[in-house]
Amino acid sequence: MGGMILPDAEWRHRDGLAHLIEVLGDARFVGGSVRDTLLGIPVSDLDVATPLPPERVVELLKAAKIRAVPTGIEHGTITAVLESGPVEVTTLRRDVSTDGRRATVAFTDDWREDAARRDFTINALYADPASGEIFDYFGGLADLEARHVRFIGDPFQRIAEDHLRILRFFRFLARFGDVADAAALEACTVRAKDLMALSRERIADELLKLLVARDAVRVVALMIERGIFEPVLPEVASAARFSHLADREAAAGFDPSAIRRLASLIPQDPALAEQIAARLKLSNAQRRRLAAAVLPPEGAPRPLAYRAGAEAALDQLLLSDRPITEALEVRDWQPPRLPLTGGAIVARGIKAGPEVARLMKQVEGDWIAEGFPDGDRVAALADAAVTQALRSASS
């Protein structure tokens, strides 16, 4: 990373970006786009920092006919909507006061002051859009090279400003880190109870991102050892099943799923899974998925997928000790619909009523047991079931 010039990357040629930079006049790329480009990984979100006050940014963008959305204007953030997607434009800031949940900021024209209020050294790198020159005020480049995740300044102070930084530290460690900074780890351990003050949505958001990061298994084990989950998820006591699941996901070539991975960390109890999902304010779909995933898989893979749904079957099979081939069996399989209606049973001479539903259930059971054969075979199964029912009724 010598020479300290930002490598060229696809995102730097996004439609409208050069025009936006020209309109602002004084601006630098900052944060994730600089960090990820130096690491050679794709950039999703684009942030630009400028000494211009937010009202001036809005004026300039309007005059240049660039759509400006005041997404966080009180914190100095304007979203410029370009043809190629949004770019966050944020005025340089310094913290005035914080309560651990939100900060009161004052605007500044000092780049170093802006860098000083960011969380980790690797997130406080700036790049000049024209020359690509990188500005690094706190040793972020060296830390990035060493994959060292380190707070800027005093870790206790940084955590006091925003308690979510405890989880962010572990997420960044799982995503980018090889070396856990000793002072950072100590501060996160000592202040873990501060997490209780945060909104459950913010906790869930960080946690779900952390669980799918490249080194999540090792980092989650470290978090368990350090008691980080205690205040919010005391149920998380071991990373053994998580490790087992991650190996199986990788072996079968499945993308990691945050909800499936969360299921591997909690007891195999659907009622408790529901409680945990409610505590984390997960969506209804996520809550249902978590509660289904903790159950052991019952029956052969495809009948299981038919009864429980393909997603639940896949989660249960991957979380179990059953052969990986069983998970692959339901991977791209769409559970079919039974090619039979109640009307078809009535047409065979059964009076409408509970008997029709019972025979439908019986035929469906035979159809599942035979591996979901086609309509002709189902018709034959229906004939046989009805014949038998009529025979026992007349005897």
C-alpha positions as CSV (number, residue, x, y, z in Angstrom):
1,M,0.0,0.0,0.0
2,G,3.0,2.3,-0.5
3,G,2.6,5.4,-2.6
4,M,-0.7,6.0,-0.9
5,I,-2.7,6.4,-4.1
6,L,-6.2,5.0,-4.4
7,P,-6.3,2.2,-7.0
8,D,-8.6,2.7,-9.9
9,A,-11.9,0.9,-9.4
10,E,-15.2,0.5,-11.3
11,W,-17.2,2.7,-8.8
12,R,-14.9,5.7,-9.5
13,H,-16.4,5.8,-13.1
14,R,-20.0,5.8,-12.0
15,D,-22.3,8.0,-14.1
16,G,-22.6,11.5,-12.7
17,L,-19.9,11.1,-10.0
18,A,-17.3,13.3,-11.7
19,H,-20.0,16.0,-12.2
20,L,-21.0,15.8,-8.5
21,I,-17.4,16.2,-7.4
22,E,-16.9,19.2,-9.8
23,V,-20.1,20.8,-8.4
24,L,-19.0,20.5,-4.8
25,G,-15.5,21.7,-5.6
26,D,-13.9,20.6,-2.3
27,A,-14.7,17.0,-1.5
28,R,-13.0,13.7,-0.7
29,F,-14.1,10.1,-0.8
30,V,-14.2,8.7,2.7
31,G,-14.7,5.5,4.7
32,G,-15.8,2.2,3.2
33,S,-15.2,3.0,-0.4
34,V,-11.6,3.9,0.3
35,R,-11.0,0.9,2.7
36,D,-12.6,-1.6,0.4
37,T,-10.9,-0.4,-2.8
38,L,-7.5,-0.7,-1.0
39,L,-8.5,-4.3,0.0
40,G,-9.6,-5.0,-3.6
41,I,-13.2,-5.8,-2.7
42,P,-16.3,-4.4,-4.4
43,V,-17.7,-1.1,-3.1
44,S,-21.4,-0.8,-2.4
45,D,-22.0,2.5,-0.5
46,L,-20.3,5.7,-1.6
47,D,-19.6,8.5,0.9
48,V,-18.1,11.9,0.1
49,A,-17.0,14.4,2.8
50,T,-16.8,18.1,2.3
51,P,-16.1,21.2,4.4
52,L,-19.1,22.9,2.8
53,P,-22.1,23.4,5.2
54,P,-25.1,21.2,4.3
55,E,-27.3,24.2,3.2
56,R,-24.6,25.2,0.7
57,V,-24.4,21.6,-0.5
58,V,-28.2,21.6,-1.2
59,E,-27.9,25.0,-3.0
60,L,-25.1,23.8,-5.3
61,L,-26.8,20.5,-6.1
62,K,-30.1,22.2,-6.9
63,A,-28.3,24.7,-9.2
64,A,-26.6,21.8,-11.0
65,K,-30.0,20.0,-11.3
66,I,-28.7,17.1,-9.1
67,R,-31.5,15.7,-6.9
68,A,-30.7,16.3,-3.3
69,V,-32.5,14.5,-0.5
70,P,-32.0,15.9,3.1
71,T,-31.7,12.4,4.6
72,G,-29.8,13.5,7.7
73,I,-29.4,17.2,7.3
74,E,-29.3,17.9,11.0
75,H,-26.2,15.7,11.1
76,G,-24.9,17.2,7.9
77,T,-25.8,14.4,5.5
78,I,-27.4,15.0,2.1
79,T,-28.0,12.2,-0.4
80,A,-27.2,13.2,-3.9
81,V,-29.3,11.0,-6.3
82,L,-27.2,10.2,-9.4
83,E,-28.2,8.2,-12.5
84,S,-26.0,5.5,-11.1
85,G,-27.4,5.5,-7.6
86,P,-27.2,7.5,-4.3
87,V,-24.0,9.2,-2.9
88,E,-24.0,10.4,0.7
89,V,-22.5,13.9,1.0
90,T,-21.6,14.8,4.6
91,T,-20.2,18.0,6.0
92,L,-17.1,17.6,8.1
93,R,-18.1,17.3,11.8
94,R,-16.9,17.2,15.3
95,D,-18.8,15.7,18.3
96,V,-20.1,18.2,20.8
97,S,-21.9,15.8,23.1
98,T,-23.1,12.2,23.0
99,D,-25.2,10.0,25.2
100,G,-24.2,6.6,23.9
101,R,-27.1,6.5,21.4
102,R,-26.9,9.7,19.4
103,A,-24.4,12.5,19.0
104,T,-24.8,16.2,18.8
105,V,-22.4,17.5,16.2
106,A,-21.0,20.8,15.1
107,F,-19.7,21.4,11.6
108,T,-16.0,22.1,11.0
109,D,-13.7,22.6,8.1
110,D,-10.9,20.6,9.7
111,W,-10.4,17.2,8.0
112,R,-8.5,15.9,11.0
113,E,-11.3,16.8,13.4
114,D,-13.7,14.9,11.2
115,A,-11.4,11.8,11.1
116,A,-11.0,12.0,14.9
117,R,-14.8,11.4,15.5
118,R,-14.9,8.2,13.4
119,D,-14.9,4.8,15.0
120,F,-11.9,2.7,13.6
121,T,-8.7,3.8,12.0
122,I,-9.4,1.7,8.9
123,N,-12.7,3.7,8.5
124,A,-11.1,7.1,8.7
125,L,-9.2,7.1,5.3
126,Y,-9.9,9.9,2.8
127,A,-9.0,10.1,-0.9
128,D,-8.7,13.0,-3.2
129,P,-11.0,12.3,-6.2
130,A,-8.7,13.8,-8.8
131,S,-5.3,12.7,-7.7
132,G,-6.3,9.6,-5.7
133,E,-4.0,10.8,-2.9
134,I,-4.9,9.2,0.4
135,F,-5.2,11.1,3.7
136,D,-4.6,9.0,6.8
137,Y,-4.6,10.9,10.1
138,F,-4.5,7.9,12.5
139,G,-2.5,5.1,11.0
140,G,-5.4,3.5,9.2
141,L,-3.3,2.3,6.2
142,A,-0.8,0.4,8.4
143,D,-3.7,-1.1,10.3
144,L,-5.4,-2.1,7.1
145,E,-2.3,-3.8,5.9
146,A,-1.9,-5.7,9.2
147,R,-5.7,-6.3,9.3
148,H,-5.7,-4.7,12.7
149,V,-9.1,-3.4,13.9
150,R,-8.4,-0.5,16.3
151,F,-10.5,2.4,17.7
152,I,-9.3,5.9,17.0
153,G,-8.2,7.4,20.4
154,D,-9.4,6.0,23.7
155,P,-11.6,2.9,23.2
156,F,-13.6,3.6,26.4
157,Q,-14.4,7.1,25.1
158,R,-15.4,5.8,21.7
159,I,-17.8,3.2,23.2
160,A,-19.2,5.9,25.6
161,E,-20.1,8.0,22.5
162,D,-22.0,5.1,20.8
163,H,-22.5,1.8,22.6
164,L,-23.2,0.0,19.2
165,R,-19.5,0.3,18.5
166,I,-19.0,-2.7,20.8
167,L,-20.8,-4.9,18.2
168,R,-19.3,-2.9,15.3
169,F,-15.8,-3.8,16.6
170,F,-16.6,-7.5,16.5
171,R,-18.3,-7.2,13.1
172,F,-15.3,-5.4,11.6
173,L,-13.0,-7.9,13.2
174,A,-15.0,-10.7,11.6
175,R,-15.0,-9.0,8.3
176,F,-11.5,-7.5,8.0
177,G,-9.5,-8.3,11.0
178,D,-6.8,-10.8,11.9
179,V,-5.6,-9.0,15.0
180,A,-8.0,-8.0,17.7
181,D,-6.6,-4.8,19.3
182,A,-6.0,-5.7,22.9
183,A,-7.1,-2.3,24.3
184,A,-10.3,-2.4,22.1
185,L,-11.1,-5.9,23.2
186,E,-10.6,-5.0,26.9
187,A,-12.9,-2.0,26.6
188,C,-15.6,-4.0,24.7
189,T,-15.5,-6.7,27.4
190,V,-15.7,-4.2,30.3
191,R,-18.5,-2.2,28.8
192,A,-20.6,-5.1,27.3
193,K,-23.6,-4.2,29.6
194,D,-23.9,-0.9,27.8
195,L,-25.5,-2.8,24.9
196,M,-28.7,-3.0,27.0
197,A,-29.2,0.8,26.4
198,L,-29.5,0.4,22.6
199,S,-32.6,-0.2,20.5
200,R,-33.1,-3.8,19.7
201,E,-33.3,-3.0,16.0
202,R,-29.8,-1.5,15.9
203,I,-28.5,-4.6,17.8
204,A,-30.2,-7.0,15.4
205,D,-28.9,-5.1,12.4
206,E,-25.3,-5.3,13.5
207,L,-25.6,-8.9,14.7
208,L,-27.1,-10.3,11.5
209,K,-24.3,-8.6,9.5
210,L,-21.7,-10.0,11.8
211,L,-23.0,-13.6,11.6
212,V,-22.3,-13.8,7.9
213,A,-18.9,-12.1,7.9
214,R,-15.9,-14.2,6.6
215,D,-14.4,-14.9,10.1
216,A,-17.7,-15.0,12.1
217,V,-17.1,-18.4,13.7
218,R,-13.8,-17.4,15.4
219,V,-15.1,-14.0,16.4
220,V,-18.4,-15.3,17.8
221,A,-16.4,-17.8,19.9
222,L,-14.3,-14.9,21.2
223,M,-17.5,-12.9,22.0
224,I,-18.9,-15.8,24.0
225,E,-15.7,-16.2,25.9
226,R,-15.7,-12.4,26.7
227,G,-19.4,-12.4,27.8
228,I,-20.4,-10.0,25.1
229,F,-23.8,-11.7,24.4
230,E,-24.7,-11.9,28.1
231,P,-26.7,-8.6,28.3
232,V,-28.7,-9.1,25.1
233,L,-28.7,-12.8,24.2
234,P,-27.7,-14.8,27.3
235,E,-28.9,-18.0,25.5
236,V,-25.8,-17.9,23.3
237,A,-23.4,-20.2,25.2
238,S,-21.4,-22.1,22.6
239,A,-20.2,-21.7,19.0
240,A,-19.9,-25.4,18.3
241,R,-23.0,-25.8,16.3
242,F,-22.3,-22.6,14.5
243,S,-18.9,-23.9,13.5
244,H,-20.5,-27.2,12.3
245,L,-23.1,-25.3,10.2
246,A,-20.5,-22.9,8.7
247,D,-18.4,-26.0,7.6
248,R,-21.5,-27.6,6.0
249,E,-22.6,-24.4,4.3
250,A,-19.1,-24.0,2.8
251,A,-18.9,-27.7,1.8
252,A,-22.2,-27.6,0.0
253,G,-21.6,-24.2,-1.6
254,F,-24.5,-22.5,0.1
255,D,-24.5,-18.8,0.8
256,P,-24.4,-18.2,4.6
257,S,-27.8,-17.1,6.0
258,A,-27.8,-14.9,9.1
259,I,-31.1,-16.3,10.4
260,R,-29.9,-20.0,9.9
261,R,-26.6,-19.1,11.7
262,L,-28.5,-17.4,14.5
263,A,-30.5,-20.7,14.9
264,S,-27.2,-22.6,15.4
265,L,-26.4,-20.4,18.4
266,I,-29.6,-20.7,20.4
267,P,-31.2,-23.7,22.1
268,Q,-33.3,-26.0,19.9
269,D,-36.6,-24.7,21.2
270,P,-39.1,-23.1,18.9
271,A,-40.9,-21.2,21.7
272,L,-37.6,-19.7,22.9
273,A,-36.6,-18.9,19.2
274,E,-39.9,-16.9,19.0
275,Q,-39.0,-15.0,22.2
276,I,-35.5,-14.2,20.9
277,A,-36.9,-13.1,17.5
278,A,-39.4,-10.8,19.3
279,R,-36.6,-9.5,21.6
280,L,-34.5,-8.6,18.5
281,K,-37.6,-7.2,16.8
282,L,-37.0,-9.4,13.7
283,S,-39.6,-9.3,10.9
284,N,-42.4,-11.9,10.9
285,A,-40.8,-13.8,8.1
286,Q,-37.5,-13.9,10.0
287,R,-39.3,-15.0,13.2
288,R,-41.0,-17.9,11.5
289,R,-37.8,-19.0,9.8
290,L,-35.9,-18.9,13.1
291,A,-38.5,-20.9,14.9
292,A,-38.7,-23.5,12.1
293,A,-34.9,-23.8,11.7
294,V,-34.3,-24.9,15.4
295,L,-36.4,-28.0,14.9
296,P,-34.7,-31.3,13.9
297,P,-35.4,-32.5,10.4
298,E,-38.1,-35.3,10.3
299,G,-38.4,-37.7,7.4
300,A,-36.8,-37.8,4.0
301,P,-35.6,-34.5,2.4
302,R,-38.3,-33.9,-0.2
303,P,-41.3,-35.0,2.0
304,L,-39.9,-32.7,4.7
305,A,-39.6,-29.8,2.2
306,Y,-43.2,-30.5,1.0
307,R,-44.5,-30.3,4.6
308,A,-42.3,-27.7,6.2
309,G,-41.4,-25.6,3.1
310,A,-38.2,-25.7,1.1
311,E,-36.4,-23.0,3.2
312,A,-37.2,-24.6,6.6
313,A,-36.2,-28.1,5.3
314,L,-32.9,-26.7,4.0
315,D,-32.1,-24.9,7.3
316,Q,-33.0,-28.0,9.4
317,L,-30.9,-30.3,7.2
318,L,-27.8,-28.0,7.2
319,L,-28.1,-27.6,11.0
320,S,-28.3,-31.4,11.5
321,D,-25.7,-34.2,11.1
322,R,-27.5,-35.8,8.2
323,P,-25.6,-36.2,4.9
324,I,-25.0,-33.0,3.0
325,T,-26.4,-34.7,-0.1
326,E,-29.9,-34.4,1.6
327,A,-29.6,-30.6,1.7
328,L,-28.6,-30.6,-2.0
329,E,-31.6,-32.7,-2.8
330,V,-34.0,-29.9,-1.7
331,R,-31.8,-27.0,-2.9
332,D,-33.4,-26.2,-6.2
333,W,-36.5,-28.3,-5.7
334,Q,-39.9,-26.6,-5.9
335,P,-42.4,-28.6,-3.9
336,P,-45.2,-29.6,-6.3
337,R,-49.0,-29.3,-5.7
338,L,-51.1,-32.4,-5.4
339,P,-52.8,-32.8,-8.8
340,L,-56.2,-33.7,-7.2
341,T,-59.3,-31.7,-6.1
342,G,-62.0,-32.5,-3.6
343,G,-64.4,-32.4,-6.6
344,A,-62.5,-35.3,-8.2
345,I,-63.2,-37.4,-5.0
346,V,-66.9,-36.4,-5.1
347,A,-67.1,-37.3,-8.8
348,R,-65.9,-40.8,-7.9
349,G,-69.0,-41.3,-5.7
350,I,-68.2,-39.9,-2.3
351,K,-70.7,-37.5,-0.7
352,A,-69.4,-34.0,0.0
353,G,-68.3,-33.7,3.7
354,P,-65.5,-34.8,6.1
355,E,-65.0,-38.1,4.3
356,V,-63.7,-36.2,1.2
357,A,-61.1,-34.4,3.3
358,R,-60.0,-37.7,4.9
359,L,-59.6,-39.3,1.5
360,M,-57.7,-36.3,0.1
361,K,-55.3,-36.6,3.1
362,Q,-54.9,-40.3,2.4
363,V,-54.1,-39.9,-1.3
364,E,-51.7,-37.0,-0.5
365,G,-49.9,-39.3,2.0
366,D,-49.6,-42.1,-0.7
367,W,-48.4,-39.5,-3.3
368,I,-45.7,-38.2,-0.9
369,A,-44.6,-41.7,0.0
370,E,-44.2,-42.6,-3.8
371,G,-42.0,-39.5,-4.4
372,F,-44.7,-37.1,-5.9
373,P,-45.7,-39.0,-9.1
374,D,-47.7,-37.4,-11.9
375,G,-51.4,-36.9,-12.4
376,D,-52.1,-40.3,-13.9
377,R,-50.6,-42.1,-10.9
378,V,-52.5,-39.8,-8.6
379,A,-55.8,-40.6,-10.4
380,A,-55.0,-44.3,-9.8
381,L,-54.3,-43.7,-6.1
382,A,-57.6,-41.8,-5.8
383,D,-59.5,-44.6,-7.5
384,A,-58.0,-47.1,-5.1
385,A,-58.7,-45.0,-2.0
386,V,-62.4,-44.4,-3.1
387,T,-63.0,-48.0,-4.0
388,Q,-61.7,-49.1,-0.6
389,A,-63.8,-46.5,1.2
390,L,-67.0,-47.4,-0.7
391,R,-66.3,-51.1,0.0
392,S,-65.9,-50.6,3.8
393,A,-69.0,-48.4,3.8
394,S,-71.1,-51.1,2.2
395,S,-69.8,-54.0,4.3
